Amino acid sequence: MPHKPLSRKELILDRAEQHFSDHGFQGASLSAIARDCQVGNPGLLHHFPSKQALYRAVLETQAKELMERMAQGVRPGDGLQQRLQAFVMLQLAWMQARPAGFKLITRELLDNSERIEQAQFRPLEAFLRQSLTLLEEGQAAHLLRQDLSALALLTIVLGSLNYAQMVRPTFSKAFADPALKLDSQWMQGMASDLLRLISCVPPAPCPATRD
């Protein structure tokens, strides 16, 4: 079934995502985005009056998709262990399905240290809070390591998968591991190893809770 053509606003958001992903907020140009969309600067500004407004709309779109994926993949009726596994695999599926979106969010987390201090709206916050709550539930149920804070576990999950994705091309030249030849195989292995790293897996004792 053919896809419905994008509206002008949707087209702008789609192309802006790629530009912000490639160049970051500071490096992206509204004129370049407008040319890419073939709408001209007035056409773009009709929908988004500033670069800040366009960037916020792009981030809101990403945050909405992540929350929808959480609602579909991490279902409240499933067991906690299943939800934890689904959470890790959700990150992997999103990264592979939306490489520009993944790169954009990575840039946002790295580049926004100054802007976040004045930001009145933080699109990713709901996703991050829901993720942290899930990890805290896993710790309370003794399914996840308790010698680390839930925030540390969240940092490990997001950071490890992001870094694994970025280093694969370089690692594939430096190391002979067959898993490095295919992105999907490499990332599936990383996700499985990551789950083992953060979990308290019987019969091995879970590390002691921090004082």
N, C-alpha and C positions, 0 to 999 in steps of 0.2 A: 504494500500500500504506500503510495507516494506521500512524502512529508508535506504538511501544510507550509506554504511559503511564509517566511518570517515577515512580520510587520516591520515598518521602518524603525520603530523603537527597539524591537527585538534584534534587528540587524545591527543597530548601533551598539547595543549591549554585547552582542556576540563578538563583534570585531574589537570593541574596547577591551574586552577580557583578554584577547590575544595581545593587544598592544601593551596593556598594563602588565601582563605576564612577562612579556619580553623586555620591557624597558623600565618597569616600576612606575610609581606615581609621578616622581619628578621627571623621569626621562620621557614619558609618553607625551605625545603632542595631540591636542584636539584637532588641529588642522590635518595631521596625518590620519587620524581616525576618520575624520569626515571624508577625506579623499578615498580612503579604503572602502567606505560605505557608499561612495558616490552620491552623497547628499549635500555636500557643501557645508561651510561653517554655519550659515543661518539655519539650515535644516537640522543640524545637530543641536544647536543652541535652543531651538524651539522645544526640544524634548528635555534637554539637560543644560541649564543656564550657565554651568561652570564645570571645570574639570573635577572639582571636589564633589559636585552633585552626581556626575557621571561615575566617578570612582565608587562613591557610596552605593549607587544603584547596582553596580557590578558586584560589590561585596555582598550586598543584600541578596542578590540572586544566588550567589554561592552558598551563603548561610542558609537560605531557604532550602536549597537542594540537599545540603548536608542534614538538615533537620528532617526532611522527608525520608532520606535514606535511613536515618536513625529510627524513625517511626515504623518503616517497613521491615527493616532488618533486625532491629533489637526490640523484639515484641515483648510487652509486659507479661504475657501469658507463658512465655518460655521459661525454662529453668535458668538460674543465675549463671551457671557454667556455660550454658548455650548462649546466653546474652553476651557474656564476656568474649567468647570466641567470635560471635557475630560482630561485635564492636571492632575487633582488630581486623577482621576480614572486610568489614565495611570500608575502612580506610583504604585498604588495598584495592577494592573494587572501584572506589571513587577515583583514586589516583590513575588507574588504568583507563577508566572511561572518560575522564576529564583531565587530560594532562595539562592543558593550559590553566584550568581552574586550580589544579594542585600547585602548579608553579606560582600562580598568583597569590594563593594563600601563604605559601612559603615565603614569598617576597614580603607580604604584608607583615608576617610575624617577625621578619628580620629587619625591615626597614622603618617600622612605624614607631620606634622608641620615642621620638620627639612628638609626633602628631597625637599619639595615644593619650598624652598628658592633658591635651585640650579637647579631646574628642568627647562630644556629648552623646554620640550614638556609636555603639560597638557591635556591629552585625554578628561577629563570631561568638559573642559572649554566651548566648543561650546554649549553643552547641558545646562549648567548652565546659560550662557548668553541668550540663546533663551528662557529659562524659565523665567528669570528676565524680559525680554522684554514683554512677555505675561502678566505678573503681572502688569507691569507699564501701559500697555494698559488698563487693568481692572481698575486700579486706575483713569486713565484719564477719563474713561467713567463712573466713580462713581459707579462701580459695586463692588469694593473692598474697604476695609477700607483705609482711607487716613491719619489716625492718626499714622500709622506705615509706615516705609519705605518699599519699594518693597523688599529690601534685607531681612528685618525682616519677611515679609510675606513668602518669599522663604524659609527662615530658619525654620519658623513654619511648612510649608507644609512638607518639607523633614524630619525635625526632629520629628514631631509629628507622622507621619506614621511609621518611623523607630522605635521609642520608643514604640509605641502601639504594634507593631509586637513582639518586644523583651520581653515586660512585660506580655503578655497574659498568658503564662504558670504559672507564679507566681500569677498574679491576679486571675486566675481561681481557685486557691487553697484558696486564702484569701477572695474572695467575692462570693456572691451567684448569681450574675447577670447571667441569662441564656445565654446572648449573648457571654459570655466568653468561653462557652463550645465548640464552633465551631470557628476555626480561620477565615473562610470566613465571617461568620455572624458578628464577632467582628470587623474585618477590614472594612467591608462595613459600619457599624455603625460609626466607627471612621472617615471614609472618608466623610460621610454625615455631621457629626458634625463639621468636620474641614472646610468644605465649608461654613457652617453657621457662623463659628467663624470669617472667614476672609472676609465675604461678607457684603455689605451694603444692607440689605434686606428691601424693603418697607413693611409696612408703617413706620417702626421704622426709625428715622433719623440716617444718617451715622455720626460717630464721626467727629468732626471738623478737618480740615487739620491742621497739625502742623505748628507752626510759622517758 
